[in-house]
């Protein structure tokens, strides 16, 4: 298998255009390598995320992390949190550890590792640098009415009809 394959498309380019808002982090920076702490082998700790400037009519949020460059046909979902209230504008570092670390009614969906939690970056050894898309979706609903075993792809399909705006921060990691 050649590790010199072309970069995958930005996954959000496939969706209808929506306004954007601001997503920042004290732990990761757009276009910069992710600290090892947020990789699977370096600590497996979800980064701090905060967001602002979303539409006033926002009723809830969904947060996710996706590796578009994973050597699979469908990329790799590392993290999906649903049912975050409209009053939540931050996830603290480590919030991806368990549902107990999440505010209010929010909960984790099963990621592609089969965990109800954040799983850090782990591109194959020797592969090129991977891009990790951290996204916050401002929704027009408080809940997507999903259960914890809903797959992330299905959750994002459900969110598509409810997305008012989206904030994306892309960081990188190489093993």
C-alpha positions in Angstrom: 0.0 0.0 0.0 1.4 3.4 -1.0 1.4 6.0 1.7 1.8 8.7 -1.0 -1.9 9.0 -1.8 -3.4 12.4 -2.5 -4.9 14.5 0.4 -8.6 13.8 1.0 -11.1 16.5 0.3 -12.3 18.8 3.1 -15.3 16.8 4.4 -17.3 20.0 5.0 -17.0 21.0 1.4 -19.5 18.2 0.6 -22.2 19.8 2.7 -24.4 22.8 1.9 -22.7 26.1 2.7 -23.6 27.6 6.0 -22.3 30.7 7.8 -19.2 30.2 10.0 -18.4 31.4 13.6 -15.3 31.3 15.7 -13.7 28.1 17.2 -10.6 28.5 19.3 -8.5 26.4 21.7 -5.9 26.9 24.3 -4.4 23.5 23.3 -4.4 23.3 19.5 -4.0 25.8 16.7 -5.3 25.8 13.1 -2.7 24.6 10.6 -0.3 23.6 13.4 0.7 20.2 14.7 -1.3 18.9 17.6 0.6 18.4 20.8 1.2 14.7 21.6 -1.0 15.0 24.7 -4.0 14.9 22.3 -2.8 11.8 20.5 -3.8 8.3 21.4 -0.3 7.3 22.4 0.7 10.6 24.1 -2.1 11.0 26.6 -5.4 10.6 24.7 -6.7 13.9 26.2 -9.3 15.9 24.3 -8.3 19.5 23.7 -10.0 22.5 25.2 -12.4 24.1 22.7 -14.4 27.3 22.9 -16.7 29.0 20.4 -18.4 32.3 19.9 -20.2 34.4 17.2 -22.8 31.7 16.4 -26.4 32.7 15.4 -28.7 34.0 18.2 -31.3 31.5 17.3 -29.0 28.6 18.1 -30.7 26.0 20.4 -27.9 23.4 20.7 -24.5 22.3 19.5 -22.7 19.2 18.2 -18.9 18.8 18.4 -16.8 16.4 16.5 -13.3 15.5 15.4 -12.6 13.8 12.1 -9.5 12.5 10.4 -10.1 12.9 6.7 -6.7 11.5 5.8 -7.2 8.1 7.6 -6.4 5.3 5.1 -10.0 4.1 4.9 -12.7 5.0 2.3 -14.6 7.0 4.9 -12.0 8.7 7.1 -12.1 8.2 10.9 -14.4 9.7 13.5 -12.4 10.3 16.7 -15.0 12.2 18.7 -18.7 13.2 18.5 -20.6 15.0 21.3 -24.3 15.7 20.8 -27.1 17.6 22.8 -24.8 20.4 24.1 -27.1 23.2 25.2 -27.1 26.6 23.6 -25.6 28.1 26.8 -22.5 25.9 26.5 -19.7 27.6 24.7 -16.7 25.6 25.9 -15.5 22.1 26.5 -12.6 21.9 28.9 -9.5 19.9 28.2 -10.3 16.2 29.0 -14.0 16.6 28.5 -13.8 13.7 26.0 -12.9 11.2 28.7 -16.5 10.2 29.6 -20.1 11.5 29.6 -19.5 12.5 33.3 -17.1 15.2 32.0 -19.8 16.8 29.8 -22.2 19.5 30.8 -26.0 19.1 31.0 -27.7 16.5 28.7 -24.7 16.2 26.4 -23.3 12.7 25.6 -20.7 11.0 23.5 -21.6 8.9 20.5 -19.5 5.8 19.8 -16.4 6.7 17.7 -14.8 4.6 15.1 -12.7 3.0 17.8 -15.9 1.7 19.4 -15.5 4.0 22.4 -18.0 6.5 23.8 -15.2 9.0 24.3 -12.5 11.0 22.5 -9.8 8.9 20.9 -6.7 10.9 20.1 -4.8 11.1 16.8 -3.0 8.1 15.6 -2.1 8.0 11.9 -0.2 4.9 10.8 3.6 5.1 11.5 5.4 6.4 8.4 2.2 8.0 6.9 2.2 11.6 6.0 0.8 14.3 8.4 -3.0 13.8 8.9 -5.5 16.7 9.2 -7.9 16.6 12.2 -11.1 18.6 11.7 -12.5 19.8 15.0 -16.0 21.2 14.3 -18.8 22.8 16.2 -22.2 22.8 14.6 -24.7 25.4 15.8 -28.1 23.7 15.6 -31.7 25.0 15.5 -32.7 22.2 17.9 -31.8 21.2 21.5 -31.5 17.5 20.6 -31.0 15.4 17.5 -32.9 12.6 19.3 -30.0 10.2 18.9 -28.8 7.4 21.2 -25.3 6.7 22.3 -24.8 4.0 19.7 -25.7 6.2 16.7 -22.8 6.2 14.3 -21.1 9.6 13.8 -21.9 9.6 10.1 -25.6 9.2 10.7 -25.5 11.9 13.4 -23.9 14.3 11.0 -26.5 13.4 8.4 -29.2 14.2 11.0 -27.5 17.5 11.9 -27.3 18.6 8.3 -31.0 19.7 8.2 -30.5 21.5 11.6 -27.2 23.3 11.1 -27.4 27.0 11.2 -23.6 27.6 11.2 -20.4 25.7 11.6 -17.0 26.5 13.1 -14.0 24.4 12.1 -10.4 24.3 13.4 -8.0 22.0 11.5 -4.9 20.8 13.2 -2.4 18.1 12.1 -0.5 15.2 13.6 2.1 12.7 12.3 3.3 9.6 14.2 
